[in-house]
Structure formats: structure tokens, C-alpha cells
Amino acid sequence: MQTQSRIENRGPAHDTRWMVTIALLAAIILVMSFTPLGLIPLPFIKASTLQIPVIIGAILLGPLAGGILGAVFGICSMINNTIAPTAMSFAFSPALASGPTGAVKAIWIAAGCRIMIGVIAGWLWVALSKTKLNQFVALPITGFVGAMTNTVFVMGSIYLLLAGQYAATSNQPMAAVFGLIMGVVGANGVPEAIISAVLVTIIGKALLTLFKQSKRKNK
């Protein structure tokens, strides 16, 4: 397994490939964001598969690229929740949040938490690469952890920052909020993470091989 997932060659060719790959993955996120491929509406939240291109980007290009793609995911989430709101959209859309403080919280939940997907997945991949772990082990681990980062950060932030509004929206007492949050983590987060692990392994392996071949041709 390569000790670096990022393209190691520096110079114009590296910079161009880096930017083009980010642009392509960002375009995929944009398409997925506004089609059923990316956001699946549920009663109180929208389940997402948008973490997959973010994780793929973090693996191919490193934590910085992963963070940038996570920010694209977050911006799309804010737009989507503003133009097609659900009961919980106040947690993801500054325009629908209650006051300036609520807007800051929404920006963190929608964008900040999604940036963390790429950063954590990217650094995890770098760490696993240094152990020379087989890609068929490292890829699903990175895919699973990256997806769970999304769920844990988003739902954890909702619990810590918006528990009262979450309880009111779901018509449940405050005492029940933790259980509701854990229910979402189990019902949505774990299946999303399993799907992410499988798809990241399949797509990531193919793209890593392609990048390796491209690097050899450019030497």
C-alpha cells in the first residue's frame, strides 16, 4: 500500500490534477445534493450519501481537499434545507434558524461538521497508509469512520446546541432527546456508514489504481 494517498509529484502537473480532481468531486456533490442520489428525506432529518465523494477526495488528495469538499457538502446542505425545508431544517439553514446565535449553530452543523468528515477521513487514511495496511482493510475503515464522523458530529451538535428545539419539533420531552438522537445514529448513521464503507472500498480502490498508473506515465 502506498505510504501517501495524495499525489506526490509537485509542480504544475500536480497542481492541475489536484484542482481538477477537486472540481470533479465537487461537481458530483452538487449533482447528488439536488437529486435523490444525495439526500433522502426522512420525517425529521435528511439522510445523506454525500459523505462518500468527500471521503474519496480525502483519500485521493489528503485532508485539505477533504475539508474543501466537506465545505461544498455543507453549503449544499444549507441551500437544500433552505429551499426544501423539513421539520429539522432550522438546524442546517441559517435562514431558518432562530436569531444570529441559531444561524451560527446552523452553519457549524451544516458546514463545520461536514468539513470534519474530510479532515478526519484524510488524516485517518494517512495514518493507515503509514502502517502499510492492505487497501481492502484500510478503505472500508476510512469509509465507515468518515460516514460516522458525519453522523456523530451532526447529531451530537444538535443534541448539545439545539436539544430544546429538537424536543419541541419532535413533540417529545427533553428527557427523551438523547434517546431520539441515539435512535437516529443507529437507524440512519450505522446503515449509512456500512454503505459508505462498501462504496468507498469499490470506488477508492479503482481510483487509487488509476492515480498510480497516471503517476507512472508522467514520470
Steps between C-alpha positions, in 0.01 A plus 500: 500500500629847422628702793331806357155514344555849370668563168864541595633671188524874552484771238244607237391146411430417864316827561285457190412139583421596860269785399332306220429206731353728765287673237368167370416373848339833590287475185393149605402636841296777337314254279437260787385784727201587288397152389380194692854360473631728772233589751225264610215683678392343830239627750739713706828510308650430159720191480804562283735314267694819425775400741623242246660742247639698795670189638621396155654845453668482840651163410622606156617853580539530876329673796505849348311387191268297720425811705429705187263235367336478842439875482335454158280230657413738784411791272278272294335381820424858605353584158297179482356544849411860420321440170345163594464511879400215729411512870870502598627743236548772762806302611659520153380828352613836643200660327258281697686510832380701796713815516872563441607240757280240337648591160854443629393163640341406167816594311708282732262204470453527123853598397741464792400142574528409132848653475600267783402200285774578248759603759455192719471258205807654338720476807371152580595387148847652539542320834379167361723543194806531723418162656502348148162345574339326202275736306208259523518548878596868514240620248190363677633621836546850360159489330325384816673747731449788255127434481469459877687829542214665312233335714673544836602861442163606356277319746734570791497871416121501473482338844749743657383817326134452407357240735207720601394576144550136403269392783237757402517404132464129575230563765701315763617596851860615548574179687432303183735700274811290566310182415363659183848609394641153562210357304597710198864397539401134505225507238664741252865537592605137519337395169647811333843407636473141374395618154780754505756234595394282206487778240820669618678165469377437146539853367811583699689189389425571134600866525818431698606255230419757231698770681796265543501416130471870410796582723715235331420637155597851607841394635 
